[in-house]
Amino acid sequence: MKAIVELLFIVACIGLFAGCEKEKDFLPNEGLAELKAAKIMVMPCASTDVLTKAEADWANINEALQNSKQGETVQLGEGTFFLHKSIVCWDFNGTLKGAGIGKTIVQTAPDMIFNIDECPPVNWSFENNSGAFMFCFAHDYFEGEKTVSVLDLSIIVDEPTPTRPKGSTGINSMHAIMVLHTGFDNDRENPVDLNVTYKNLSVKGEYDEKYLYEKYSLFSALSGYGNSNGTFEVKNVLVENASGCIKPHAFMGKNAQVVIKNSYLNNCVRGIYSFYNHSWIIQNNKIKNSKNAIAMLGKGGGEPWEGPEGSSCVKDNWICFAGGVGIGMQYIKNVDVKNNNIEGSGFGIASVGGENFAIINNDLCGVSPRPIFIGSLINSEIKNNANQIILGPGASHPSITIGESRECDD
């Protein structure tokens, strides 16, 4: 009798999963170049049972990623995928791609606590944290070059993780997509060549009392952590409702660079929060309803880091912040801050430990009470800014050239 019951159970499971398509060879019609890149297609499970669908969607995406070859593309088809636990793929060197924003949606499975048991920890030199990721592309030290790209899809995070320790309240939020090198900043002499690319994405979290850390389901939306000599690039993304919208940390190798362009970040405590880096291009972004819109830091939670000087520009951004900083820069050099429109309460543009800045032609008319705050800055130029009121203990340093301001528009 027991054998008959087990047989019936197996047959029932086969029936449940029959409608849940697994990965298959994908032969697109877009041309030879696309054909060479995209080899695996994954379709969402059609089951109406949430757990059945979540288990099948997780298994199919996970299997495709784990079995992909170097440089290969895992293509997610149109429709909605449910995930009930983290996908952790070690040593991935390729692309995860959807059919387009709003066409391919990956969402936390409704009414289920999101399982993060397989996530690696985040152990910086100055603090240790438990990992909690929807997607994690993790790498131990490697030689050669790797690129992780995530393109053309939407992510919705609207369920909590199990609670883990952090601060006085604990935390039950997660990172949507994380690419990390497990060395973090602990082995600064040996960066890896790891590139991260996020393009044409929508990532939306939830703001609710049930989330213990700052009331957001997303601890971060798009992140890259670890001692890397590569490029972290974000273009044409939408992020809403996150503690941190975009968080690249420790791109600290000699040739490393952070590039964030043409993106819209809304309702984030930290819009772009980035430490242990030296070179940024932050251009043509709209950052709305953030406490701290842009933070570019040459240090993390520990001591300032003495690395390559780098060169950065922050220009043509529209920023609305409340109670914090519009553009904050700490322990970095060679930065152009130009043609930004900033409004909010707090510090419009602020510098601590900076050198060789050009703060020119920014519209600060909507900022009070501190449009420009200089904690410390040397060998720099400030001119032609609207509402150019300069405050702070470093504002009178003799190496700073202060030019004429310009009038605010009526």
N, C-alpha and C positions, 0 to 999 in steps of 0.2 A: 504493500500500500504506500509506504514511504517513497519508494522509487517512482510510483505513478504520480504522486503529488509533485515530486521534484521535476519530473518530465513536463507536467502541465505548467509549472512555474516557468521553465525555460521557454516553452512555446509561447506563453503569454508575453514574456520579455521581448522575444523576437518580434512579435506583433506590435508591441508598443514602439519599438525603435525602427520599425520598417519605414516609417515616414520621416525619419531623421537622417537626412543625407549626410554621408561622410565625405571626406575630401576625395577628389578625383582629378584625373588629368584635365588640365584647363587649356583649351586651344582657342584663344581669342581671335577676333577678326580685325583687330586694329592695326595689324601690320607686323612685319618681321621683327622689329625692335622689341615690341611688346611681347611677342611670342617667345623670344629668348628669355625674357625676364620673368614672366608669369607662368608657373608650372603647376600650381596646386590651387584648386577652387574648393571653398568650403561654403556650404549653404546652411541656413538656419533650420533647426528642427521644426517640423510642422505640428508637433503634438500640442494639444491645448492644456495638458497637465504641466504645471509650472516646474515641478521637480524633474519630471521626465525630460522636459525640454532643456532645463538648465544642465542636467547631467550629460545629455547628448551634445549640446552646443559646446560645453566645456571640453568634453572628450575629443570632439572633432577639430576644434581650433588648436587644442593642445597637441594632438597627434600631428597635425600638419606642421606646426612650428618646430616640434622636437625632431621631426624627420626631414625637415627642409635641408637642402644642400647650401653650401656657401654661396652667397650672392643671389639666392633664389627669392621669389616673391610668393608669399601666401596671400591669396586673393579671397576676401570675404564677399559673398554675393549679397544681393539686395535682400532686405528684410531685417528683422530684429533678432538678435542673439541674446540669450540670458546667460549670465555667469553667476554661480553661487559660491565660487571659491577662486582663489588667485591662479593665474597662469604664470608660472615661473619657468622661463626658458634660458638655460645657461649657454653662453658662447654663441648666441645667435648673431649671424652676420648676413643680413638680408633685409627684406621689406615685408611689412604687414600692411595690406592695402585693402580699402573698401571700394564700393561702387560710387561713392560720393557722399558728401555731407547730407544727412537726412535720408539717404537711400540705404546705407548700411549703418545699423545702430547696434551698439553693444551696451547692454543695460544690466545692472544688478538685478538678480531674480527677485520678483516681488515677494515681500513679506518673509524674507529669509535673512538670517544673520549671515554675513559674508565671511566665509572661512579663509583665514590667512595663515594657516598652520605651516605651509611650505615656504613662506617668505624668508629670505636671508635677513640678518640684522643690518642696521646702519650704524657702524661703529667708527665715528670720527675720533680724532686724537683727543678731543676735548669733551666728548660725551658719547654714550652708547644709547641706541634706540632700537626698539623692535621694528621689524619691517612689516608694512601693510600695503599691499599693492593689488590693483586689479590686474594689470600686466606688469611683469618684471622681466627685463632682459639683463641678466647678471653675468659678469665676467670676472674671473680671477686674472691674475697677471698673464699676459700673452705677448708674443712677439709678432711683428707684422702690423697690418692695419685692418680694422673692422669698422663697418658702418651699420647702424641700426636705423631704419627709416619706418615711420608710421604715417600713412597718408590716407586722405579721402574717406573719412568715416566720422560717425558721431558716437560719443560715449555719454551715458547717463549713469551717475552714481547717486542713488536715492535710498540706500539701505546702509545700516551701520555694520561695523565689524565687532567682534568681541572686544570688551574693554581691556585696555592694557595700561600700565602706569605711565603717567606724564603729568608733571606739575601737581597741583592740588586737586584736580578734578578727574584725572585719567583722560584717556582718549579712545574714541571708537570710530574715527574717520580713516580714510585711506588715500594713497596716491593713485591717480588713475593710470598713468603710464610712467614707468621709471626705467631708465637705463643706468646701470651703475657698474663701477669698477670697485671691487671689494677692498682695494687698497686705500680708497678714500684719500685723505691727506697724510696717511701714516708713513708712506714711503715716497717722499717728495722727489727723491733723486731718480726714480724709475717710473716715469709716467708711461701709460700705454697710449697707442694711437687709436683712440676710440672716437668715432664721429657719431653724432646724434642728429637726426633730421625729423622734424614734425611739420607737416604741411597739409593745408586744406582739411582742418579738423574742427569739430565742435565738441567741447567738453563741458557738461553742465552738472553741477552738484545741487545739493539741497540745503537750505537754511532752515533749521528747525531746532527746538529745544532738546530733542532726543540726542543730538550730537554734543558731546561733552566739551570738546575743544573748540572754542569760539563759535559754536553752533553750526558748523559747516560739515557736510558729509565728505568733502574733499579736503584732505590735508594739503595736497597739491594736485594740480591738473597734469601738467607736462613738466617732467623733471629729468635731469641728468646729473649723477653724482659720481665723483671719483677723480683720482689723479690722472688727467688725460692731457695729451698733446694734440687733440683733435679739435673739431669744430662742433659747437652746439648751435643748431639752426632752427628757428621757428619762423614760419611765414604763413600768413592767411589763416589764422586760427581764431576761434571764438571760445572764450572761457567765461563762465558765469558761476558765481556762488562757490567760492573756495577760500580757505585760509591763505593759501598761496596759489596764484594763477600759474606762473612760470618760474621754475626754480632750477637754474643751472649752477652747480657748485663744483669748485676744484678743477676747472679747465685751466690748469696752471702751468702746463708745459710750455716750452719756448715758443712754439708755433700755434698755440691754442687761441681760440677766438669764440666769442658768444655773439650770435647774430639773431635779432628779434625784429621782424618787420611786418607791417601791414596787418596787424592783429587788433582785436577788440576784446578787452578784458573788463568785466563788469562785476561789481560787488565782490571784491576780493580784499581781505585785510592787507595782503601784500600782493601787488600787481606783478612786478618783476622783482624777485628777491634773489640775489646772486652774490655769493662770497667765494673767496680764494680764487679769483680770476684776475686778469690784468688787461684784457682787451675786449671791448664791447662795441657793437654797432646796434643801436636801438633807434629805429627810425619809422616814422609814419604809423604810429600806433595810437589807438584811442583807449585810454584807461579811465574808467568811470567808477565812482562810488568805492574808492579804495582809501584805506587809512594811510598806507605808505605805498605810493604808486610805483616808484622805481628806486631800488636800493642796489648800488654797485659798491661792493666792499672788497678790499684787498685783504681782509682778515675774516675769520670765521668766529666761532665762539671762544677761540683762544687768542694767541698773540698775533700781531701783524706779521704777514708773511713777506719775506724778502725774496722776490723772484724777478722774472723779466719785467722791465718797465711797461711795455705794452703801449698801445695807442687806441683811443676810443672816441666815438662820437655819439651824441644823443641829440637828435634833431627832428624837427617836423612832427613832434608828438603833441596830442591833445590830452591834457591830464586834468582830472577833477578828483581832489582828495579831501579828506576831512580828518583833522586832529593829528596829523602826522607830518609826512614829508612828501612833496611832489617829486623831486629828484634829489636823492641823497647819495653822496660819494664819500668814501672813507679809505684812506691809505692807498690811493691810486695816483697815477701820473699821466700827463699828456691826454687831456680830455677836451673835446669841443662840445659845448652845450649851446646849441644855436636853434633859433626859429621854433621854439616850443611855446605852446599856449597853455598856461598853467593857471588853475583857479582852485581856491580852497582855503581852509583855515589851518594854520601851522607854519611850517617852513617851506617856502616855494622851491628854492634851490639851496642846498646846504652842503658844506664841505668840511671834512675833518682830515687833517693829515695829507692834503693834496698838493700837487705841484704841476705847474705848466698847464693851467686851465685857460680856456677862452670861453667866457660866458657872455654871449653876444646875441642881441636881437631877439630876446625872448619877451613874450607878452605875459607880464605878471600882474596885470591890473586887477585881476580877481583874487589876489592873494593877500591875506592879512593874518597875523600881525607882522610876519617876518618874510618879506619877499625873497631876500637873499641873505643867508646867514653863513658867516665865515668863522668856523671854530679855529681852523688853522689852514693856511694856504700860502704858497710862495710862488714867485716867478709867473704871475698870471695876469690876465687882462679881463676887465669887466666893462662893457660899454653898450650903449644903444639898446638897453632893455627898457621896456615900458614899466613904470612903477619901480624904478631902480633904487630901492631903499636897501642899503647894505648895513647889516648889523652883525654883532658878534665880536669876540675878543681879537680875532685875527684880521678884522677888516682894515685895520690901519697899518698892516705890515708894509714896509717901504718897497718891497719887491712887487707889490700888486699895483698895476696901472689901472686907474679908474677913469673912464671916459665919460662923455656926456650921456645922459639918459634921453629917452624920447617920451612924448606925451601919450597918454592913453586915448584911445578913440572914444568919442562921445557915444 
